[in-house]
Amino acid sequence: MFNGFRIAMTWVHTWFGLVLGFVLMVCFFFGALSVFDREIDRWAIPETRFEPQPMPSFDRLLLPVLEQQLSPDEQEYAANMPKLHDAGKGPMTPRLELPVDEYWAYTTHRDPVLAAGGGFRVPHPKDPTLENHIHGRVTIDPRSGTVLRDDALKIGSDWFYPLHYKLQWEWKDLGYWIVGLAAFSMLAALVTGVIIHRKIFREFFTFRPWKQTQRSALDLHNMTGVVALPFHFFFSFTGLVIFASFFYFPLSHTLLKPLHDQHAVLEAQRAGLPYERAGVAVPMASVDAMVREAKRRWAARDMAGEVGFLTVTHVGDANSFVSIYRAGSDRVSLVGEGIHFKASTGEVQYEDPPRAAVSEINEFLTGLHLQHFEHWLLRWLYVLGGLLGAVCIATGFVFFVEKRKRQHAKMGGQGSRVVDALAVTTVTGMVIAAVGMLVANRLLPIDLPGKGDWEKWVFWAVWALTMAHAFWRSAPVAQGRLNPAWCEQCWALGVLAIAAVLLNWVTTGDHLIKTVFTDTYWAVAGVDLSLLGCALIAFWVGRKLMRPTTYEKNAVNRALALHE
């Protein structure tokens, strides 16, 4: 009976991993890159290559910039204004005449630049109970207040990072749902994998690279799965938890929306933070003084720190209030310790109370997944865990193909050929697309209109080309042999990675001797070193794959014997 159960679990493990493993590869690989997304941003946008800065003066630097240079986003205005505006009360307010209602500013210990923005009220909304704002944002140099071009694509935080949780598939939020299904299948694969492998602790130490490809791939699959088992389980589980209330079970925005809205009003009343504008214009007191008071109160609680997030709600109104949140980069839990001030007087209105046990657990799990902390060694362990997950899935693909391709070749089937081509696309092709995007970032002119869109198109085009190449070269798999695309794409990846490092040197002057020794800047040096490491591994693997396997040698010997 137990053997039958294990066979069933093997079927679940195999087919869940095969069908959704391609998505999980994207999640693990780009999740690993996301650990250093801000550093990739610095590499991709050379004008932001300076040291991280604390939150600057709001009164002297941020407020003038926000008042003079912040405006509603054109695309959002065109898309959402007709939906939000009540045409029965008059014509739509022109975009640049929308009144500002809120400001915000955000920075971290890894961000040299400051992200800031605001929300602009729709004067005649269709439904006043809904969020009726058109938003705008700017990127600011916190040293001078200069507004930087915001059309440059932040490749790390705005492209690689979202890829790992929504696949950049915005339509109907399908990307979130596919990743959620993949995360659920990952949990199932982990449980079934433990059931299948009875000698799991021995497999922790078993890797025989000198064996046949099928045996070596299975060893590496088992070893990487066991080594990072807690990591894989934790990140699959917490990823589902984080998005559960937003996308998978959004009860507060659907069935329970009236109750949610009423709770928001009552919570605002309890905290003394006005939910709506009073309609009376009142000037704002010094926000810098409020920041100093917030820091004093944090220090009194034995948690001295800098400001990470600051908001001004109901700007210019008698009910306006300022919320100041602590940058909690010195701890794992994602907490803000918010302190809220009456904007017109600067007096403290409310302090976030101590959290309940359930909230603390949720904040700890969320913080552990989103890793906003400063612990660099732990960050590299995250990268290692993500890459081990990618290796585990990739070797699962290889084992699946190696186990079946000779049988499929005898039967004339094409299943192994298709799976192998998709595996090449997802393993080497995906990495080539990422590195190719960095190469395009250095080759395209910095003042090219829509440069970020060009970089995105390069990413998808390169990935599509690797897929076409993988299928084009996959004919040997149908004969029980190795797909040459594996070797060829490894060599292409190595060349591209070295090209990215050289292009960074040529276009910016930031070579490794400078960024490591003379003018140390680890954000850029780390990306360059990672690219060189990627190139070395790619060349080493490509060289290994050039050697014929034992099976292919035997096949050649049999053919020679028959010929003689």
N, C-alpha and C positions, 0 to 999 in steps of 0.2 A: 504493500500500500504506500509506504513512504517513498519507494522508488518511483511509483507513478506520480506522486505529488512532486517529487524533484524534477521529473520530466516535464510536468506542466509548468513548473517555475522556470525551467530552462527555456521553454517556448515563450513565456511572457518576457523573460530577460532578453532573449534574442530579438524578438520582433518589436518590442517597445524601443529597445536601443537602436535598432536599424531604422525604424520609421522616423523617430524623432531625434535620433543621434545627430543628424545634420544640424538641427536647430541648437542642440546642446553644445555642439562644437563652437558655434557662433557665440553663445552665451559665455562659455568658459574662456575662450580666447580673448574676446573683447572685454569681458569682465576683468581678466588679468591686466589688460592694457589700461583699463579704467582706474586702476589703483594709482597710476601716475598720469592721469588725464591732464592735470594742470601743467605738468612738466612737458607733456607733448604739445600743449598749447604754446608754451614758451618757444619751443623749437619751431613751430609752424608760423608764429607771428613774431619776427625778430624785434620789432619795436617795443615789445613788452618784456624784453630780456633785462630786467633789473631786479633788485632784491625785493621780496615781499614787504608790503607796507601795512602798518596798522590803520584803523579807521581814522581819516583826517578830520579836521575841524568841519563841523556841519555848518556853523554860522558863517565862517569866512570863506570856505572853499566849496562845499557841496551845494548849499542853498542857492548861491548865485548861478551856479551851473545849471541846476535843475530848473530854476525860474526862467532862465534865458535860452537854454538850448534843448530842453526836453520837450518833445511833441508827440502826439498820438501816432502810432504806427500806421502807415498808409495802407498796407495790405489788410490789417485787422479792421481799420475803419471801413474800407470798401466792402469787406466780407460781413461784418457784424452790425454795423450801424443801421442798415435797413431792418434787421431783425429786432433790434433793441428799441428803435425810435417809434413813437406813436404818431403816425401821420395825421391823425385826426386833431392833433393839438398844434399843428403848424409844420413848416418845412424843417428838414434836418439842419442841425447846427453845423456850419462848416468845420472841417477837421481842426484847423488851427485856432478856432474860437471855442472849443470845448473847455469848460472850466476844470481845473485840476482839483482832485479830491484827496489824493494820497501820494506820498513820496516813500521810497525805500532805498536803502543802500546795504550792500553785502560784500564782505571780504572774508578771506581765510588766511591761515598762516602760510599757505602756499601760493597765494594770489598777489602778484605785484600790482595788477590793475584792480580797479574797483568797479563792480557792477552796480548800477543805480537805475532807478526808473520810477514810474508812477502810474496812477490810474486817473483817467479823465471821465467826469460824469456825463451821462447822456441826459440833457435837461428835461426831456419829455419821454420817459421810458414807458414801454408798453406794460410792464409788470414791475412796479416799484419794489416788490418783495424779492426780486432776483438781483444778481450781481450785474449792474448795468454800467460797465466801465469799458472804455477803450484804453488799451495800455500802450506805454512807450518805455524805451530803455536806452541807456547810453553806457559806454565804457569810458572810464575816467582815469587819467594818470593822477594818482593821489598825491604825488609830489608837487604838482603844479596846477592841477585842476584842468588840464588840457583834455578835451574830448577826443578820444581816439576813434579812428574809423571802425565802425561796428559791423561792416560788411565782410570783414576778414573771418573766415570760418575757423572757429576754435575746434580743430580736428580732434583733440582729445576729449574735451568736455561736451561738445555739441554734436559729435559724430560717433566716435568709438564708444563713448559711454552709453548713449541711448541705444546703440545697436544691441547691446547685451541684454536689454530688457524689453525692447519693443521692435527690434529689427528694422527700425526706421520705416515701419509700415503704419502710417497714420490712419488710413481709411477705415472707418468703423472701429477703430482701436483693435484691429485684427492682430497687430503685432503683439500686443499685451496678452491676448488670449492664446496665441500660438506658443509664446514663451511660457505662459502659465501651464498649458497642457504638457509642454516639454519638461518643466520642473516637476510636475506631478509624476510623469513617467520616469523621471530620474529617481525619485523616491522609491517607486515600484522596482526599478532596476537594481537599486542598492539592496533592498530587502531580498529580492529574489536572488541576487548575486551571493549574498551571505548564505542563503539556503542551499544554493547549488554547490558552493565550494566548502566541503566539509573540513578540508585541511587548510583553513584560511590563514592560520598563523605560520604554517610552513611556507605557504605561498608568499608570505611577506618577505621571505629571504631567498626566494627562488627566481633566478633569471639566468637563462642559458642562451646567450647570444650566438654560440657556435652551432646550435641546433638548426634544424630546418626553419624556414620563415614562419610556418604555421605554429610550431612549438614556441619559438622565440616571441612571436606576437602575443600568444596566449599568456606566456609568463609575464611579459611586460604589462599586459592588460590587467592581469590579476594583481601584480605587485603595485602598480599605480593606483588601482582601485582600493586596495587594502590600506596603503600608506596614507592616502588622503580621504579615507572613508568618513571620518567625522566632519572634515571640511566640506565634502560634497553634500552630505546630508544637511548640515547646518545651512549652507547657502541656498540649497533648493527649498528648504522649509521656510527660512526667513524671507526669501524672495516672494513666496506665495503669501505669507502673512502681511508683508508690507503693502502689497497691491490688492489684498482681499477686499478691504473696505472701499477702495477707489474704483476698481474695475470689475472684480469677480462677483462681489456681493454688495453693490452700492445701495443698500437699503435707505441710508440717510438722504440719498438724492432721488429716490424713487418712491417706494411704498411709504416710507417713514418721513418724507420730506416735510409735511406740515409740522410733525413733532420736532424734527431737527431745527426748523426755523424758529419755532416757539422756544426751544431750548437755548438757541443763540441769543434771543432777546432777553430771556431770564438770566442767562449767564452774564450778559453785559450789564444788566441791572444789579446783579449781585456784586460784580467787580467794580461797579461805579464807572464803567467805560461806556460812554454813550453809543448806542447802536445806530442812531441817525443824526443827521445834521440839525442844528438849532435854527439855522437860517439867519443868524446874526454874525456879521463880520467882526472878528477880533484879531489883533496882531499876535504873533507868536513870540514867546519869551525865548531866552537863550537856550538852544538845545545843547550847546557845549557845557553849560552849567549842569544840565540834567545828566549828561554823560559823566561828569565828575562825581556827581552824587551817586549815580549807579555804581561806579567803580568803588566808591567809598563803602557802600553797603555790601558789595561782593567781598571786599577785603575784610569787612567786619565778620563775615560768615566763614572766613578762612578759605576763600576761593578767589583771590585776586586774579584779575584777567583783563583782557582787552574786549572791546565791543566787536561782535561779529555781524550783527544784523540790527538795523535801526529802521523804524517806520514812523511816519507821521500820518495819522488818519484824520479825515475831515479837515483838510488844510484850510486855514484862514477862518475857521468857524468857531463859535463859542464852545462847541462840543468837541473841539479838536483835542487829541491826546497823542503823546509820543511814547512809543514802546521801544525799549532798549534791551537787547538780548546779548548775553555773554557768549563769547566764542569759546565753546567747550572743547577745544582741541587737546586739553590736558587730561581728558578722560574718555573712556570708551562710549558711555551712554550719550545719546544725542539729546542733550538738555540745553536750555537757553537761559534759565534763571531770570525770566523777564521781569523788568520793573517798568511801570507805566506812570507817566506824568501828565498832568493837565497842561496842555500846550500854552495856554495864555498866561499862566502864572509860574509854571515850573515846579509846582508842588506834587509830591508823590500821591497818586490816586490808588494804586494797587500794586502788590507784589505777588508774583506767582507763588502759591502755597506749596508746602512739601507734597510730593507726589505719593499716591497710593501705591501699594505693592505691585498691583497689576500694571500700572502705568510705568513704574520703574523697570519691570521686566521687559515691557514693550520697548521702552527707550533704550535699554541695554542691547536687546536683540537688533533693533533698527540701527543703532550706532555701530554695532559690531559688523553689520552687513555693509553699511555705507562708509565706514572707516574714515571719519573726519579727524581722527586723532593724529598726534605728531610722532608716534612710535615708528621709526623708519624700519627697524628690523622686522616688526610685525607686518609692515606693508610688504616687504619682500617675501615674507612667508605667505601672504595672500597671493602674490604673483606666482610663487611656486605651486601653491594649491590649485590655482586656476589652470596653470599649464599642465599639471599632473592630470587634472580632469580632462583636458584636451587630448593628452597622450592616451589616457585610458580609452576614450571614445574612438580615437583614430586607430589604435591597435585592435579595438573591437571590430572595426570595419575590415582591417587587413585580415584578421583571423577568419571572419565570415567568408571573405572572398577566397582565401587560400584553402579553406576546408572544402569548398564546393566547386571551384573553377574547373578542376580536372574531371569531376563527374559531369558537370554541365558541358564540358568540351566533348565528352564521349556521346552525350545525348543530343548535342547540337543546340543546347539552350543558350540564351543570352543574358540570363539573370545576373550572373557574376560580372559580366562585362558592364552592365548598367550600374550596379552597385559600386564597382571599382572606379568607374569614371566619376560618379558622384562623390566618392571618397576623395579622389584626387582634387576635385573642385573644392571640397570643403576643407581639406587639410592644407595642401600647398597653395591651392588657388586663392583661398581666403587670405593667407599671409601675403601672397604676392599682391593682392588687391590693396591691402593696407599699406605695404611698403611703396607700391606704385603711387598711391595717393600722396605720400610724403615726397616722392620724387617730383610729382606734378606740382606740389606746393612750392618747391624751389625753382622749377623751370618756368612757371607761369609768371608774367610780369606782376609786380606787386600792386600796380595801379589799374590792373585789368578790371573793367566793370563786371560784377558778378563772379569774381574769381572763386568764391566759395562754391558756387553752383558748378563751375567747371571742374573743381576738385571732386565734387560728389559724382559727377558724370564719369570722370576718369576712374574712380573707384568701381562703379558698377560695370563700366566697359571692360576694364582689366579683368574683373572677376568673370564676366561673361566670356571673354576670350580664353581664359584658363579652362572654363567648362567645355567650350568648343574643342580646344586642344585635347583635353582629356578624353572626350568621346571619339575624336578623330584618330587618336593613337591607341585606342583600346582594343583593336582587333586581336592582338596576341592573347588577351585574356580569354577570348572564346576558344583558344587553342591550348589553354592551360598554362600559359606563360605570363611573365610580368609585363604590366603596362609600361612602355617606355616613358610615358608622360610623367611618372613619378620622378625619374632621374632628371629629365629635361627641365621640369619645373623647379626642382631643387637648384640646378645650376642657374636658372633664370632668377630665382629668388636671391641667391648669393650675389649675383652681379648687380641687381637692383639695390640691395641693401648697401653695398659699397658705394654705388653711385649716389645714393641719398646722403651719405656721410661726406663725400667729396663735394657734392653740390652745395651742401650747407657751408662748407669751408669757402668755396668759390664765391657764393652769393652774399655771405655775411662776414667772412673773415674769422668766424669762430671755429677754429680747428681744435683738436683735442689737446694739443700742447698748451694752448691758451686757456681753454675752459677747465683743464685739470690742474695745471701748474702755475701759470703766470697770472691769470685773471679768473680765478676759480668760479665756475658757475655750473653747479652739478645738474641742474635741470636739463641743460643742453648736452652736457657731457654724458649724462646717463642715457639719453636717447641715442647719441652717437655710439656709445659703447655697446648698447643693446643691439643696435643694427649690425655692428661688426660681429658680435657674438652670434647673431642670427645667420650672418653670412658664413661664418666658420662652420656652424652646424650644418647649414645647407650644402656647402661644398663637401663636407665629410660624408654626409648621407648620400649625396649624388655620386661620389666616388665609390662608395660601397655598393650602390645599386647598379653600377656599371659592370660589376662582376657577375657572371652567370650563376644562378642558383644550382644546387646539387641536382635538382630535378631536371633543369635544362641541360646540364652536362650529361646526365644519363640519357636524355632524349637524343642529344647529338650523337653520343656513342652508339645508341641503338640504330640510329639512321645510318651511320657509317658502316656498322656491322652488316646491316641488310644490303647496303650498296655493294659491299665486297662479296 
